[in-house]
């Protein structure tokens, strides 16, 4: 009896660690009336001038709603849970726009993880209270961002595509996901 329980637990953790390493993301466009009203209310407070595109996203983390919009010359992505509570705000940036000291730390962290790498996309990821996230969208942010980085990295003899979440100081990888081969089309905004 104990052997069976231990064996089942080992299989559970093995499967979770293997499947947890891959990025799975599927998005489909939805109409505003399909989105929770709390999410619509949050976004309407910003008074975006451009059209907001709404998506239902299924990923390894579950189902969420996402508002995507171009605002103040940058791409914004605002993610909400199924009830419409804001989860995070991601704002696309260029690596060169990040503070030089943080750039150096991020490079150092990535050099420890990969033999070679090329950053394809980087976003500032903000998490916090609704009011603080609203201020981040309006460029009045007091929160420190983490960095969501999509890169092509070489660890052995081949290159693979990864999504990493690096802490605000650039010193630790908080999350690492490898893209599955059929998931490259979701890299576009």
N, C-alpha and C positions, 0 to 999 in steps of 0.2 A: 504493500500500500504506500509506504513512504517513498519507495523508489519511483513509483508512478507519479506521485505529486512533484517530486524533485525534477523528474524528467520533463513533465509538463511545464513547470516554471522555467526551466532552462530553455526549452523551445520557445516559450513566450518571449523571453528577454532577447534571444537570438533573433527571432523574426522582427521584433520591435527595433532592435539596433540596426538591422539590415535595411528595413523599409524606412526607418527614420532618417536615413542618410540621403535619400533621393528627394529632389524637389519635384513635386507633382502640382501642376496648376492648370486649371481649366476655367476659362472665363467665357461668359456669354453676356451680350448686351441685354439690358432690361429697361423697361419704361419706368419713369418716375413713380407711377401709381403702384408698381410692384415692390417699391422700396419702403421700408418702415418710415412712418411719418417723422419720428425723432431724427432720423438721418437727414431727411429733407429739410427739417427745421434748422438743424445745425448749419447745413450748407447755405441756406437762404440768408442767414445772418451775415455772411461774408459779402454778399452782393457782388458775386462774380459777374463780369461783363460778358465773358465768353460762355458758350454753351457747355453745360456739364454733361458728361457721358457717364451713365450708370452701368455697373456690371455686377453680376452675381459670380462670385469666384469660389471654386471648389479647390482645395489644396490639401496637403498632408495635415494641415491644422484645422480643417473643417470648412464650413460654408460662411462666407462673409459677403457684404455688399461694399462696393467701392465706387467712389465718385472720382472721376478723373477730369482735370481741367487745366488749361494753360492760364496762369495768373502771374502778373508782375514779371513777365519774361521768363518764367520757369514752369516746368510741368509739376503739377501737384497730384497726389493720390491720397484720398482720405478714406480710411477703412473703418467699417462699422460692423458690429456683430448682428446677429439675426433679429435682435430687438431694436436696433437702431442706435445703440450706444457707440460713441466714437472709440476706436481702438488705438489708432495711430495716424499720424500725418507724415507722408514721405514727400520730400521735395528734391527733385533732381538737381544735381549740381555738377560742376567740373572739378576734377581732382585739384587742379591748379588754384581753385577758389578757396580751398581749405587752408587753414593756417599752416605755414611752412613746418613748424615743429611737429604738428599732428601728421602732416604728410610723411615726414621722416619716420615717425613712429609706426604709421600704418605700413610703409614700405618695409621696415625692419621686421614687423610681425609677419607680413606676407612672405618675406624672404626665408624666414624660419620654417614656414609651412610648405612652400613650393620651391622647386629647383629653378623654375622660370614662371613668369606670369605676365599677363597683359590685362589691365582693367578695361572693361567694356562699358560699364555703367556704374554710377555711384549716386546714391540718394542719401539725404539727411533724413533719419528716422526719429521722429519725436513721439514720445509717449508721456502721458500725464493727464491732468485734469482738463475737462472740456474747455474752460476759459483759457488755460495756458496754451492749449493746442490752437485755439482760435487766434491767439496772439502770434503764434509761430507762423500761421498762414499769412497774417498781415505784416510780417517782418518786424514784429516787436517782441521777439521771443526771448524768454529768460531761461528756457530749458536747454540742457546740453544734449546734442543729438548723438545717436549711434550712427554708424555708417553701414548702409546696406550696399554691398559691392558685388557686382556680377563680373566675373573674370574668367579668362581662359588660363588654366594653370597646369603645369607639368609637375607630377610627383614621381612618376616612374619613367617609362619610355614613351608615354603618349600624353597628349594634352586632353583635358576634359574641361567642361564648363561648370563653374561653381557659383553659388550664391552664398556670400558670407555676411554675417552681421558682426561688425567690429565695434568695440566699446568707444565711447566718446573721446577717450585719451589716445586711441589708436594702438593700445598695447595688448588687447586680448580679443581673440575670436570667440564670440558668444554663441554663435550658431554657424554650422556649415552644412550646406546641402549640395549634392551633386545633381545636375540636371539629367533627367532621363532623355534618351535620344529623341523621343517624339514630343518634347516640350520646348523646342527652340523657338517656335512661332510666338510664344508668349513674351518674348523679350522686347517686342515692340510695344510702344505706348498705346 
